[in-house]
Amino acid sequence: MSAEARLIKKYPNRRLYDTEESRYVTMVDVQKLVRENMPVKVVDSQSGEDITRGILIQIITEQETGGEPLFTTDMLLRFIRFYDEAVHEAFSGYLDHSLKFFADQQRDFNQRMGEIVGGKAAWDMAEMTRRNMSFWQDMQSEFFRAAGLAGKPDDKSKPEDDK
């Protein structure tokens, strides 16, 4: 895999052109490159503007309209609400770290599954679970701290006053 991003140009006729393979490609082709862990950069052919984010969002939108969606309506509503709130940056960082962690764990899991020797896995599922739980608790605490919600009492956990 090349360390440099694969350059895709988008023309006014909405067609995408892969400059490395010298051929027109579809959104599905771009999606395959991303799934193969190929870095991609999409630019407007006339202005040279980087439009990668817009193309990636379009791919996600197409994925979400067919089959079983990844994002529920409630999740999407919360995403939209976070765009207007002060926690926008903290939420973005939280999502980014969560997705990176998930990808790392998936990679580690797949590598360790390849290390199965004599029918017995060379890894400890309980240890992986403990690390995952610790990570998610740390991420949640960091998110609440950044959102200004850390240290606030939880009404459900407050002891009742004895009178």
C-alpha positions in Angstrom: 0.0 0.0 0.0 1.3 3.4 -0.9 1.8 5.9 2.0 0.6 8.7 -0.3 -3.1 9.3 -0.8 -4.7 8.0 -4.0 -5.8 11.2 -5.9 -9.3 11.1 -7.2 -10.6 14.1 -9.3 -14.2 15.0 -9.4 -15.3 16.6 -12.7 -18.2 19.0 -13.3 -20.2 16.1 -14.8 -20.0 14.5 -11.3 -17.7 11.7 -12.5 -14.8 10.6 -10.4 -11.4 10.0 -12.1 -8.7 7.9 -10.4 -5.4 9.5 -11.5 -3.3 6.5 -10.5 -5.2 4.0 -12.6 -6.2 6.5 -15.3 -9.8 5.5 -15.3 -13.2 6.7 -14.1 -14.4 5.2 -10.9 -17.7 5.1 -8.9 -18.4 5.9 -5.3 -18.4 2.1 -4.7 -14.8 2.0 -6.0 -13.8 4.8 -3.6 -15.5 3.0 -0.8 -13.5 -0.2 -1.6 -10.3 1.8 -1.5 -11.2 3.1 1.9 -12.1 -0.4 3.1 -8.7 -1.6 1.8 -7.1 1.0 4.0 -5.9 3.0 1.0 -5.6 6.7 1.8 -7.7 8.8 -0.7 -7.9 12.4 -1.5 -10.7 13.8 -3.7 -10.3 17.2 -5.3 -12.5 19.3 -7.5 -10.9 19.2 -10.9 -11.6 22.9 -11.6 -10.8 24.6 -8.3 -8.4 22.0 -6.9 -10.4 22.2 -3.6 -10.1 19.2 -1.3 -13.6 17.7 -1.2 -12.7 14.4 0.4 -14.9 14.9 3.5 -18.0 15.6 1.3 -17.4 12.5 -0.8 -16.9 10.3 2.3 -20.1 11.7 3.9 -21.9 10.9 0.6 -20.7 7.3 0.8 -21.9 7.1 4.4 -25.3 8.5 3.4 -25.6 6.0 0.6 -24.7 3.2 3.0 -27.3 4.4 5.6 -30.1 4.5 3.1 -29.8 0.8 2.1 -29.9 -2.3 4.3 -29.6 -2.0 8.0 -28.3 1.5 9.1 -25.4 1.9 11.5 -26.9 5.1 13.0 -30.3 5.2 14.6 -32.5 8.2 14.3 -31.8 9.0 18.0 -28.1 8.9 17.4 -28.4 11.2 14.4 -30.5 13.6 16.4 -27.8 13.7 19.1 -25.1 14.3 16.5 -27.0 17.3 15.2 -27.5 18.7 18.7 -23.8 18.4 19.4 -23.0 20.6 16.4 -24.6 23.6 18.2 -23.3 23.0 21.7 -20.0 23.9 23.4 -19.2 20.2 23.7 -18.7 19.9 19.9 -14.9 19.7 20.1 -15.0 17.2 23.0 -17.6 15.0 21.3 -15.5 15.0 18.0 -12.4 14.0 19.9 -14.3 11.3 21.8 -15.7 9.8 18.6 -12.3 9.9 16.9 -10.5 8.2 19.9 -13.3 5.6 20.2 -13.1 4.7 16.5 -9.3 4.5 16.6 -9.5 2.3 19.7 -12.1 0.0 18.1 -10.0 -0.3 14.9 -6.9 -1.1 17.0 -8.8 -3.7 19.1 -10.2 -5.3 15.9 -6.7 -5.5 14.4 -5.3 -7.0 17.6 -8.1 -9.5 17.9 -7.6 -10.6 14.3 -3.8 -11.0 14.8 -4.3 -13.0 18.0 -6.8 -15.2 16.4 -4.1 -16.0 13.8 -1.9 -17.1 16.7 -4.1 -20.0 17.7 -1.8 -22.9 18.5 -2.9 -26.5 19.1 -6.6 -25.4 19.4 -5.9 -23.0 22.2 -5.8 -19.2 21.7 -2.6 -17.5 22.7 -4.5 -14.6 24.2 -6.7 -14.1 27.2 -10.3 -12.9 26.5 -10.8 -11.7 30.1 -7.7 -9.5 29.8 -8.9 -8.0 26.6 -12.3 -7.4 28.1 -10.8 -5.7 31.1 -8.7 -3.4 28.9 -11.7 -2.5 26.8 -13.8 -1.6 29.8 -11.0 0.5 31.3 -10.6 2.3 28.1 -14.3 3.1 27.7 -14.6 4.3 31.3 -11.6 6.6 30.8 -13.0 7.9 27.6 -16.4 8.6 29.1 -14.8 10.4 32.1 -12.7 12.5 29.8 -15.7 13.3 27.7 -17.8 14.4 30.7 -14.9 16.4 32.1 -14.4 18.2 28.8 -18.2 18.8 28.6 -18.2 20.3 32.1 -20.3 17.5 33.5 -17.6 15.8 35.6 -18.0 15.8 39.3 -21.7 16.7 39.2 -23.8 14.6 41.6 -26.1 12.0 40.0 -29.6 12.4 41.5 -30.2 8.6 41.3 -27.1 7.9 43.4 -27.6 10.5 46.1 -28.6 9.1 49.4 -32.0 10.1 50.8 -31.9 12.5 53.7 -33.1 10.9 56.9 -35.6 13.2 58.6 
